[in-house]
Amino acid sequence: METFVRMFSQYQIPAHIACMFCHMCGMLYKQEVTMRGGAQLVVKKQEPAFDELSLDEKIAKLQEVFEDDSEFHVRHVKKGDLTLTFACITSLVSMAKINDFLIPTLMRLPAEEIDTYVHNLQTIEATTYDDAINQILAGSVMICVGDDHFYTVYLKEDTARDITEPNAEQVVHGSHEGFVEDLQTNVRLVRNRVRSRHLKVEHIEIGTETKTKVAIVYMKDLVNEDILAELKRRMNYIETDMVVTTNYLEEFIEDSPFSIFPQMISTERPDKVEANLLDGKIALLSDGGPNSLIMPVTFFSFFQSPDDYNSRWMTASFIRMLRFVSFLIAIILPALYIAVVSFHFEVLPDELVMPLKLSVSTVPYPPIMEALLMELTIELIREAGIRLPSPISQTIGIVGGLVIGDAVVQAGLVSNVMIIVVAITAIASYIIPSNEFSASIRLLRFPIMLLAAMFGFIGIIFGLIIMLMQLCKQESFGVAYFYPIAPFKWNGLKDAFIRVPLWLMKRRPLDAKPKKRFRFRQTRGWDIDGKS
């Protein structure tokens, strides 16, 4: 600002032009103009900084901000000639720690040692107005020692729940820990598993109103710098007043927001985050939610479960292939039923033609309406089961599966075969380990059902081709979504459709473009030495 003032005075620029220039540049400040041998612009002194205000002025400013907040509390404590002032929001800080520990400790100390003691606590000196407000809203107590220093001590009330296994991601073998709603606890869970100096955690704050803390977690020696830089660039563009969990961030930073397939993995399992970090991927954690986002990912990442790596490879491979079969069943089985009943009775064996014809002969509407009715009924039962308490939700499942299913068949509204098809489809869609991908499958079957109702088998093939084109085209942070099929990489197939023995998976997959390719060189050298 002073540079502009000297320039205006040096070149005899008229005062009104100087004022217009400053206004256009956004430099709004009080000013007065005096004429002494020419135009000269004099800028009045700005308001003093927060740390330059007196104690009464600081408290008055804070009370002005929190004037309608009955939980904002200011307390003055006298110790001889010294006044200690405490300011906080009572619901955010631990009042027991303040009343039973902090204040009694300060009162026992000599007056000349109090400032040093407070400074040695985990304090941040508030030098600006916004810093003071943000620290109070984050769960800190403001402590003023006399009129000289204003500190913030973090004494947030500990309200984090116990660490338990996520209900939506239960496993038979492996860890039973899960993330909670506290960011520091979640970061600690990751650090307890990855005890490496290369593990880096960067904190940022998003949300003008919520000011949610978000942690970017990655392995410095493995992560691809271009992918990390791209993630940070996208997050820098986020301007919103509210971020509740990491799932809010997903729609802001994903490559294809209109794609039906998720482009990041959402998980509550620390062991899953650990495994992906050691493959060179990045994890996002946030305060207020137990979910973690992992990126970049591929189509095959959603079929992998921690159970796969805690079981023998043959069992894991069988379950993995079963998931892919379930994926196809969940997408095309209702469409196949519609196509066969509407267009292609000839593909059925002669022994099945008459039973199927008798089953559908009493249904008063086309197969597409029958399938849509039952699919929507299943979705209603599922949604009701999620919202209701556990004992009631189990009752809803039994009532929906048995009573309603039997009643609609007896009434002739739905065929017996349709009930079987819908039941198998529902079971198959829930085998996928990822809830987001399972929801995508349930949505994807509806357009394929419509294509089957209009064009039969040709419509189903057409729909699958469109889906395959989308999978080949889509990317996740610059990584091919359908890797290792498109582009084809033989090494990536070791952990795609099957899971080969761990000692054969020496190289990391290329989907995250890690800096280091090899996980290990040789783990069964003892077998070679024993045979030589």
C-alpha positions in Angstrom: 0.0 0.0 0.0 2.8 2.4 0.9 4.4 1.8 -2.5 1.2 3.0 -4.2 1.0 6.1 -2.0 4.6 7.1 -2.8 4.0 6.5 -6.5 0.9 8.7 -6.5 2.7 11.5 -4.7 5.8 11.3 -6.9 4.0 11.5 -10.2 1.4 14.2 -9.0 -1.5 11.9 -9.7 -4.8 13.6 -8.9 -6.4 12.4 -5.7 -9.7 11.2 -7.2 -7.9 9.1 -9.7 -5.7 7.5 -7.0 -8.9 6.8 -4.9 -10.6 5.2 -7.9 -7.5 3.0 -8.6 -7.4 1.8 -5.0 -11.1 1.1 -5.0 -10.8 -1.0 -8.2 -8.0 -3.0 -6.7 -10.2 -3.8 -3.6 -8.1 -1.6 -1.3 -11.0 -0.3 0.8 -9.8 1.8 3.7 -10.5 5.1 5.3 -8.5 7.9 3.7 -8.1 11.7 3.7 -6.6 13.9 1.1 -4.6 17.0 1.7 -3.3 19.4 -0.9 0.2 20.7 -0.3 1.9 21.7 -3.5 0.1 18.9 -5.3 -2.1 15.9 -4.8 -1.0 13.7 -2.0 -2.8 10.6 -0.6 -2.5 9.9 3.1 -3.7 6.6 4.5 -4.9 6.4 8.1 -3.5 3.8 10.4 -5.3 0.5 10.4 -6.9 -1.0 13.5 -4.4 -2.7 15.9 -3.8 -6.5 15.6 -5.6 -8.8 18.1 -2.5 -9.3 20.2 -2.1 -5.6 20.5 -5.5 -5.1 22.1 -6.0 -4.8 25.9 -7.6 -7.6 27.8 -11.0 -5.8 28.0 -10.9 -5.2 24.3 -10.1 -8.8 23.5 -12.9 -10.1 25.7 -15.3 -7.5 24.3 -14.6 -8.6 20.7 -15.1 -12.3 21.6 -18.3 -11.6 23.4 -19.5 -9.7 20.4 -19.1 -12.8 18.2 -20.6 -15.1 20.8 -23.2 -12.7 22.1 -26.2 -15.0 21.4 -24.4 -18.2 22.5 -25.2 -19.0 26.1 -22.4 -21.6 26.2 -19.7 -19.0 25.8 -18.2 -18.6 29.2 -15.7 -16.1 30.6 -14.2 -16.5 34.0 -11.7 -14.2 35.9 -9.5 -15.7 38.6 -7.5 -13.4 40.9 -4.1 -14.4 42.3 -2.7 -11.4 44.2 -2.3 -8.6 41.7 -2.4 -10.9 38.7 -5.7 -11.7 36.9 -6.1 -14.9 35.0 -8.9 -14.9 32.4 -10.4 -18.1 30.9 -12.8 -18.0 27.9 -14.3 -21.1 26.3 -17.4 -22.8 25.0 -18.5 -25.1 27.8 -19.9 -27.9 25.6 -16.6 -28.3 23.7 -14.0 -28.3 26.4 -13.6 -30.5 29.5 -14.7 -28.3 32.3 -13.6 -31.0 34.8 -10.0 -30.6 33.5 -10.2 -26.8 33.8 -11.8 -26.8 37.3 -10.0 -29.8 38.8 -6.6 -29.5 37.2 -5.7 -26.3 35.3 -7.0 -23.6 37.7 -5.8 -25.3 40.9 -2.3 -25.9 39.3 -2.0 -22.2 38.3 -3.1 -21.0 41.7 -0.4 -23.0 43.4 2.4 -21.6 41.3 4.2 -18.3 42.1 2.8 -15.4 40.1 6.1 -14.9 38.2 6.1 -18.6 37.0 2.5 -18.7 35.7 3.2 -17.2 32.3 6.1 -19.7 31.8 4.0 -22.7 32.9 1.1 -21.8 30.5 3.5 -21.2 27.7 5.0 -24.7 28.2 1.6 -26.3 27.9 0.4 -27.4 24.4 -0.5 -23.9 23.6 -0.8 -21.7 20.5 -0.5 -18.0 21.0 -3.5 -16.2 19.4 -2.1 -13.3 17.4 -5.1 -12.7 15.1 -8.8 -12.3 15.7 -9.7 -15.3 13.5 -7.1 -17.5 15.2 -8.7 -16.8 18.6 -12.2 -17.7 17.3 -11.2 -20.8 15.4 -9.3 -22.1 18.4 -12.3 -21.7 20.7 -14.5 -23.4 18.2 -12.0 -26.3 17.9 -12.3 -27.0 21.6 -9.6 -24.8 23.2 -9.8 -22.6 26.3 -8.3 -19.1 26.0 -6.1 -18.1 28.9 -4.9 -14.6 29.4 -2.1 -14.0 31.9 -2.5 -10.4 32.9 -2.8 -8.1 29.9 0.3 -9.3 28.1 -0.3 -12.8 26.6 -3.3 -14.6 25.3 -2.9 -18.4 24.8 -5.1 -21.3 23.7 -4.9 -24.6 25.4 -6.5 -27.6 23.7 -8.8 -29.2 26.3 -11.5 -30.7 24.1 -14.0 -33.1 25.8 -13.2 -36.7 24.7 -16.4 -38.0 23.2 -15.0 -40.6 20.8 -16.7 -44.0 20.9 -14.9 -47.3 21.5 -13.0 -48.9 18.6 -15.2 -51.7 17.3 -15.5 -53.7 14.1 -17.4 -52.0 11.3 -20.9 -53.6 10.9 -20.8 -53.2 7.1 -17.4 -54.7 6.6 -17.2 -57.7 8.9 -14.6 -60.4 8.2 -14.0 -64.0 9.4 -10.2 -63.8 9.6 -8.1 -60.7 10.3 -8.4 -57.5 12.3 -11.6 -56.5 14.0 -10.7 -52.9 14.4 -12.6 -50.0 12.8 -12.3 -46.3 12.4 -14.2 -44.0 14.7 -15.4 -40.3 14.3 -12.2 -38.8 15.8 -9.5 -38.0 13.3 -6.6 -38.3 15.7 -7.7 -41.8 16.8 -8.0 -42.9 13.1 -4.6 -41.5 12.3 -3.2 -43.3 15.3 -4.7 -46.6 14.2 -3.0 -46.2 10.8 0.4 -45.3 12.4 0.2 -48.3 14.7 0.0 -50.5 11.7 2.5 -48.7 9.4 5.4 -47.9 11.7 7.5 -46.4 8.9 9.3 -43.0 8.7 8.0 -42.8 5.1 4.4 -42.6 6.3 3.3 -39.0 5.9 0.1 -37.2 7.1 -0.8 -33.8 5.9 -3.7 -31.9 7.5 -5.9 -29.4 5.7 -9.1 -27.6 6.7 -12.2 -27.6 4.5 -15.6 -25.9 5.1 -16.1 -22.2 5.8 -18.6 -23.0 8.6 -17.7 -26.6 9.7 -13.9 -26.1 9.3 -13.5 -29.9 9.1 -10.0 -31.2 9.5 -9.0 -33.6 6.7 -5.8 -35.8 6.7 -4.1 -36.8 3.5 -2.2 -40.1 4.3 0.4 -41.6 2.0 3.8 -43.4 1.8 6.4 -40.9 0.7 8.7 -43.6 -0.9 5.8 -45.2 -2.8 3.2 -42.7 -3.8 3.2 -41.3 -7.3 4.0 -37.5 -7.0 1.8 -36.6 -10.0 -1.3 -38.3 -8.5 -0.6 -36.7 -5.1 -0.2 -33.3 -6.7 -3.4 -33.8 -8.7 -5.4 -34.7 -5.5 -4.1 -31.6 -3.7 -5.0 -29.4 -6.7 -8.5 -30.7 -6.8 -9.0 -30.2 -3.1 -7.7 -26.7 -3.3 -10.7 -25.9 -5.5 -13.3 -27.0 -2.9 -15.2 -24.0 -1.6 -18.1 -25.1 0.5 -19.5 -24.2 3.9 -19.9 -27.8 5.0 -18.0 -31.1 4.9 -19.4 -33.7 7.3 -17.4 -36.8 6.2 -14.9 -37.8 3.6 -17.9 -39.0 1.4 -18.8 -35.4 0.9 -15.4 -34.9 -0.7 -15.8 -37.8 -3.1 -18.2 -36.0 -5.4 -16.0 -32.9 -5.5 -12.8 -34.6 -6.6 -13.9 -37.7 -8.6 -13.1 -37.8 -12.4 -16.5 -38.8 -13.7 -19.3 -37.5 -11.5 -22.0 -38.9 -13.7 -20.6 -42.4 -13.9 -22.6 -45.1 -12.1 -19.4 -46.8 -10.9 -17.6 -45.4 -7.8 -14.1 -44.2 -8.4 -12.9 -44.3 -4.8 -13.1 -46.9 -2.1 -14.9 -46.0 1.1 -13.8 -48.1 4.0 -13.9 -48.1 7.8 -11.1 -50.7 8.1 -7.6 -49.6 9.1 -6.1 -52.9 7.7 -7.6 -52.1 4.3 -6.1 -48.6 4.4 -2.8 -50.1 5.4 -2.7 -52.5 2.5 -3.6 -49.8 0.0 -1.0 -47.4 1.4 1.7 -50.0 0.9 0.6 -50.4 -2.7 1.4 -46.7 -3.3 -2.2 -45.4 -2.9 -3.5 -42.4 -1.0 -6.1 -42.3 1.8 -8.2 -39.4 3.0 -9.4 -39.3 6.7 -11.7 -36.6 8.2 -12.9 -35.5 11.5 -16.5 -36.4 12.3 -16.8 -39.6 10.2 -15.4 -43.2 10.4 -15.0 -43.5 6.6 -11.7 -43.3 4.7 -11.4 -42.7 1.0 -8.8 -44.6 -1.0 -7.6 -43.5 -4.4 -6.7 -44.3 -7.2 -8.7 -47.5 -7.6 -9.7 -49.9 -10.4 -12.8 -52.0 -11.1 -11.2 -55.0 -9.6 -10.4 -53.3 -6.3 -14.0 -53.5 -5.3 -13.9 -57.3 -5.4 -11.0 -57.6 -2.9 -11.6 -58.2 0.8 -9.2 -58.4 3.7 -10.4 -62.0 4.1 -8.8 -62.8 0.8 -5.3 -62.3 2.2 -5.9 -63.9 5.5 -7.1 -67.2 4.0 -5.3 -69.8 1.9 -4.9 -68.8 -1.7 -7.1 -71.5 -3.1 -10.0 -70.6 -0.9 -9.5 -66.9 -1.5 -9.5 -67.5 -5.3 -12.7 -69.5 -5.2 -14.5 -66.8 -3.2 -13.1 -64.1 -5.6 -14.4 -65.9 -8.6 -17.7 -66.4 -6.8 -18.0 -62.6 -6.4 -17.5 -62.1 -10.2 -20.2 -64.7 -10.9 -22.5 -62.9 -8.5 -21.8 -59.6 -10.2 -23.0 -61.0 -13.5 -26.0 -62.7 -11.9 -27.0 -59.5 -10.1 -26.9 -57.5 -13.4 -28.4 -59.9 -16.0 -30.5 -62.6 -14.3 -33.7 -60.5 -14.2 -33.1 -59.3 -17.7 -32.6 -62.9 -18.9 -35.9 -63.9 -17.4 -37.7 -61.0 -19.1 -36.0 -61.8 -22.5 -36.8 -65.5 -22.3 -40.4 -65.0 -21.3 -41.1 -62.2 -23.8 -39.0 -63.2 -26.9 -37.0 -66.4 -26.6 -39.0 -69.3 -25.3 -37.2 -71.6 -27.8 -33.9 -71.5 -25.8 -35.6 -73.4 -22.9 -35.5 -77.2 -22.7 -38.8 -78.8 -23.5 -39.2 -80.0 -19.9 -39.2 -76.4 -18.7 -41.5 -74.8 -21.3 -44.8 -76.0 -19.8 -44.0 -75.3 -16.1 -42.8 -71.8 -17.0 -45.8 -71.2 -19.2 -48.2 -72.3 -16.4 -46.4 -70.1 -13.9 -46.6 -66.9 -16.0 -50.1 -67.5 -17.5 -51.9 -66.1 -14.5 -49.9 -62.9 -14.3 -52.0 -60.1 -15.7 -49.1 -57.8 -16.9 -45.9 -58.2 -19.0 -42.7 -59.7 -17.5 -41.0 -56.2 -17.2 -43.8 -55.0 -14.9 -43.6 -58.1 -12.9 -39.8 -57.8 -12.5 -39.9 -54.1 -11.7 -42.6 -54.7 -9.1 -40.6 -57.3 -7.3 -37.2 -55.5 -7.6 -38.8 -52.3 -6.1 -40.3 -54.4 -3.3 -36.9 -55.9 -2.4 -35.4 -52.4 -2.3 -38.2 -51.2 0.0 -37.6 -54.1 2.3 -33.9 -53.5 2.3 -34.3 -49.8 3.1 -36.8 -50.5 5.8 -34.4 -53.0 7.4 -31.6 -50.4 7.5 -33.7 -47.7 9.1 -35.4 -49.8 11.8 -33.8 -51.2 14.9 -32.1 -54.6 14.5 -34.8 -56.8 16.1 -37.6 -55.1 14.1 -35.5 -55.2 10.9 -35.1 -58.9 11.1 -38.9 -59.2 11.4 -39.4 -57.0 8.4 -37.0 -59.3 6.4 -39.0 -62.4 7.4 -42.3 -60.8 6.7 -41.2 -59.4 3.3 -39.4 -62.6 2.2 -42.0 -65.2 3.2 -45.4 -63.6 3.8 -45.4 -61.1 1.0 -43.6 -63.5 -1.4 -46.1 -66.3 -0.8 -49.1 -63.9 -0.9 -48.3 -62.3 -4.2 -47.8 -65.8 -5.8 -51.1 -67.0 -4.4 -52.9 -63.9 -5.7 -51.5 -64.5 -9.1 -49.7 -61.2 -9.2 -46.2 -62.7 -9.6 -45.0 -66.0 -10.9 -43.1 -68.6 -8.8 -40.1 -68.3 -11.1 -39.9 -64.5 -10.7 -39.7 -64.9 -6.9 -36.8 -67.3 -7.3 -35.0 -64.9 -9.8 -35.5 -61.9 -7.5 -34.3 -63.8 -4.5 -31.1 -65.1 -6.2 -30.5 -61.6 -7.6 -30.8 -59.9 -4.2 -28.4 -62.4 -2.6 -25.9 -62.1 -5.4 -25.8 -58.3 -5.2 -24.9 -58.4 -1.5 -21.8 -60.7 -2.0 -19.7 -57.7 -3.2 -17.5 -56.5 -0.3 -18.1 -52.8 -1.2 -21.4 -51.2 -0.3 -20.9 -48.4 -2.9 -20.3 -50.9 -5.7 -23.2 -53.1 -4.6 -25.5 -50.1 -4.9 -24.2 -49.4 -8.4 -25.0 -53.0 -9.4 -28.6 -52.7 -8.1 -29.0 -49.5 -10.2 -27.4 -51.0 -13.2 -29.8 -53.9 -13.5 -32.8 -51.6 -14.2 -31.7 -50.2 -17.6 -30.6 -53.6 -18.7 -34.0 -55.0 -17.7 -35.6 -52.3 -19.9 -33.4 -53.1 -22.9 -34.3 -56.8 -22.4 -38.0 -56.0 -22.5 -37.6 -54.0 -25.7 -35.0 -56.1 -27.7 -34.6 -59.4 -25.9 -31.1 -60.9 -25.9 -29.8 -58.3 -28.3 -30.8 -55.6 -25.8 -28.9 -57.3 -23.0 -25.8 -57.6 -25.2 -26.1 -54.0 -26.2 -26.3 -52.9 -22.6 -23.3 -55.0 -21.6 -21.3 -53.5 -24.5 -22.1 -50.0 -23.3 -21.1 -50.9 -19.8 -17.8 -52.4 -21.0 -17.1 -49.3 -23.0 -17.6 -47.1 -20.0 -15.3 -49.3 -17.9 -12.6 -49.1 -20.5 -13.0 -45.3 -20.9 -13.2 -44.4 -17.2 -10.2 -43.2 -15.1 -9.5 -42.7 -11.4 -7.0 -39.8 -11.0 -5.4 -40.6 -14.3 -5.3 -44.4 -13.8 -7.2 -46.7 -16.1 -10.3 -48.0 -14.3 -10.4 -51.4 -16.0 -6.7 -52.2 -15.3 -5.3 -54.9 -15.8 -7.7 -55.8 -18.7 -7.5 -52.4 -20.5 -4.6 -51.8 -20.7 -3.7 -55.5 -20.5 -1.0 -56.2 -17.9 -0.2 -59.9 -17.2 1.3 -59.1 -13.7 -1.9 -57.4 -12.6 -4.0 -60.6 -13.2 -2.3 -62.2 -10.2 -4.7 -60.3 -7.9 -7.7 -59.7 -10.2 -10.0 -62.7 -10.9 -8.0 -64.9 -8.6 -5.5 -64.4 -5.8 -2.2 -66.3 -6.4 0.0 -67.3 -3.5 1.5 -64.3 -1.7 5.0 -65.4 -2.3 4.4 -65.1 -6.1 3.1 -61.5 -5.8 6.6 -59.9 -5.7 5.7 -56.9 -7.6 3.2 -54.2 -6.7 0.3 -53.6 -9.2 0.8 -50.8 -11.6 -2.6 -49.1 -11.1 -1.3 -46.6 -8.5 2.0 -46.1 -10.5 4.2 -46.7 -7.4 7.8 -45.6 -7.2 9.0 -49.0 -6.1 7.8 -52.0 -8.1 9.1 -54.8 -5.8 7.5 -55.7 -2.5 10.2 -58.4 -1.9 12.7 -60.4 -3.8 12.6 -63.9 -2.3 10.6 -65.3 0.6 10.9 -69.0 -0.1 14.7 -69.2 -0.4 14.7 -71.8 2.3 12.9 -74.2 -0.1 15.5 -73.7 -2.8 18.4 -74.2 -0.4 16.7 -77.3 1.1 16.5 -79.0 -2.4 20.1 -78.1 -3.4 
